[in-house]
Amino acid sequence: MGYPFWDIPIGYGILMAFIGILHVFVSHFAIGGGLYLVVSERAARKASDGARLEFLQKLSKFFALTTLVIGALTGVGIWFVIGLVNPAATGVLIHNFVWGWAIEWTFFVVEIAAAQIYFYGWKSMAPAAHMAVGWIYFVFAWLSLVVINGILSFMLTPGRWLATGQFWDGFFNPTYLPALFLRTGISLMLACLYALLVAARYPAGDFKARTVRYTALWGVLGLSATVACQYWYWKAIPAGIITKALQAMPTPINSLHYSFWFAGGIALLLVLSGLLVPRNLPFGVAVLLMAAGLAWCGAFEWFRESVRKPYIVTGYMYGNGVELAQAEQLRKEGYLVRLAFRSGDDDADLFRHSCRACHTMSGYKALKPSFEGTDRAFIAAIVQNTHLLKGNMPPFLGTQSEAQKVADYIASHLEMRSLGAIYGLQDVELGRKVYDIRCGCCHVLGGMDDKTKSFEGLNRGDLENMLDDAENLGEGMPAFTGSASDRAALVSFILTLNGGGKK
Amino acid sequence: MNLPDSSFIPAPLWLINVLHLFTLSLHFIAMNFLFGGILVVLSAGSKDRWNDPVVKRLIKMFPSAMAATVTLGVAPLLFIQVVFTQQVYSAAIVSGWLWLGVILAVIVAYFALHRAALKSDDASRSKRAPLVVALLGMLYVSLVYSSVFSMAERPQLIHSLYARAQTGLILNPEFGDYFLRWLHMMLGAVTVGGFFVGLIGRDHPHIYAIGKKYYLWGMVFASGAGIGYLGSLTPYMPGFMHSPGIWALTAAIILSLGSLHFFFAKKFLPSGLMLFVSVVGMVTARQYVRLVKLQGQFDPASWRVSTQWSPLILFLVCLVVAIATVFYVIRLFLAAKPAQPGRD
């Protein structure tokens, strides 16, 4: 609330994911690739294997260009993006962990210098000196992971820091170690995938066979470590977060499931093309492996980012940049008086600062489909009770009139026709839509807080009475404010649920 | 539970300022070498300069200079965010897309420099075009940076610009705020570029002469732009004249003249040292301009200081280790036998 709001048509999540996942994909390769290069160089020099040294030199050119340019700059890019999309959270991290970042920077300086010297020194440096630079590169690259991992894992599990505010309590948090080993495993796996991409360009033959098999072994090792540590990581996340995610958050759980599928795909391709028939590894398969690796990184990072909802720093700051410590004050005073930057349109400002960090009107996590065909009273009721909705949303901490302003803003972007007219539905199908929109945001059929069983034995009259009294049925229940046709259709639909409501 | 208050700075203000100004000066030196060096290579010398071994060497150095510019730019950006958190983020948000475009521009420039450096032929076109692309990328970055950081000094301007549009497509429309400063910086980069070209080509009279020319005239024009910029600061001049900034500026001017003198005498070590310290002086003077402009709106001394001693000490230890390691790997590289011709 102390900052302007960057109002852009695409979702913040998409923007963050685009740069963040790309960075993760390259930066982990920058670590594992460093180890792969120097260990392989040592083996090649020991065996006087000129062909392999030539391959490693080619790989190091690809490595240097990818990591120095894309890796380094997407890393800076993440900084730029987080400062734009969540300056309050970035401020919290900067003030608490600036020395962590500064330490990482010193490692980064060595990393960049060593990477260039390793690349440019292939032909001119003595083997021992060249390998020494390679080892220095790898050690400092891994140390930079050791540091940044503390800040990343802090956001999900700040641990004792919430009570002490001490640097090391936040840094060595409950998921620090599993995340460190997990990311080390990812680094090894990605080193293999990148190296296979270069190796796949070689003609079929003995050299290709042994290089691909050797590299695939790195991949299998990395993948095994990754999968094992992912389980460890999952177990280290506090039970409360996991329980909430399992109950109400399909996004992180689906992402986790996708990551298993991608890991399985990588394993299959590595064994088939890398270990069983390495002589003919086609370039297309190597590209497919890279795509699966990128998808794995995306799925895992998406899980990590979304499982901590509604927080950006668990237990400390909500995703929209509101500190929990401000909650009481906000409930009394509202948001508007605390907005440092105003656009002149209070409705829009309130919407931006309370909803827009996660939702767009019609793009990413769109609100339009959730509210189209409803009314201002319903929208305002939902805004005031966001904490009860599926998806672990942050609470709306403004005043009642501010909730109404947010509702006005949302309503002004909607088609205010009836649901039946918008979707061309009637009877039970219309009722299903009404249920999805008006009831399903809290009561998911077959899922979170499913009330189907409570409808058993009720007839149309009972259900009509229930809708008349909806606002008194439980905490945060809005009154039914839909049209008569919506109401009749909803009742018809609920009457079809008596069999168990698994439709 | 009482949650921690994150409104603090984790070290004494003076220390964060010193780290900010020192690392920013290092960043400027690397950036100036890169920008000025590219400009000199593109604009000076004869048509067949692309075959000149010094020019080839310079072009091969540019990707490393870019790496140094980026790497050394990270630290000052980090430290400035600690102190001027609200000002920097707010200004960046108002220019959101353009600010983000900096990353894209640097990636393009970086690739272009690698392309020029890795091309083994001597054709001018294969090197000139990527160098021009890199130069344009850097010009974009410099302009956006100047705009954003000039807005960060004027919170009221950010408020009014934000009220006008929230989509992050605004540069500071008050061009007078930063045009002369930006011009001064760019001409300063040409000056420093001239120094490095002369230094690297010191054994080649024609290259050294080019370096001298750019160093001298770059300084003349940069001084002109700098005086113009000072003139544009009239409302803030009394505050600046009463701050240590004026002493830093005076020292910087004297040192830059001294650097020029030693450069003409081919005494590169004292010249280089004076040049670096003069950049530190300019950067310090600029910091005082920022403070004067923000007077009454934000005082960095108002931060609560809660020093995180053990991470701070660890950082200082790591810094020393990192510097020593960088010197060590560079020494290993320089100790190697030069590559044979054709073994590129």
Interface residues (C-beta under 8 A of the other chain):
Chain A: G2 Y3 P4 F5 W6 D7 I8 I19 L65 L68 V69 I70 A72 L73 T74 V76 G77 W79 F80 V81 G83 L84 P87 T90 G91 V92 I94 H95 N96 V98 W99 G100 W101 A102 I103 W105 T106 F107 F108 V109 V110 I112 A113 A114 Q116 I117 Y120 G121 K123 S124 M125 A126 A129 A132 V133 I136 F140 W161 L162 A163 T164 G165 F167 W168 G315 Y316 E323 L324 A325 A340 F341 R342 S343 G344 R352
Chain B: M1 L3 P4 D5 S6 S7 F8 I9 P10 A11 L19 P63 S64 A67 A68 V70 T71 L72 G73 V74 A75 L77 L78 F79 Q81 V82 T85 Q86 V88 Y89 S90 A92 I93 V94 G96 W97 W99 L100 V102 I103 V106 I107 Y110 F111 H114 I158 H159 Y162 A163 Q166 T167 G168 Q308 S310 P311 L312 L314 F315 C318 L319 V321 A322 T325 V326 Y328 V329 I330 L332 F333 A335 A336 K337 P338 A339 Q340 R343
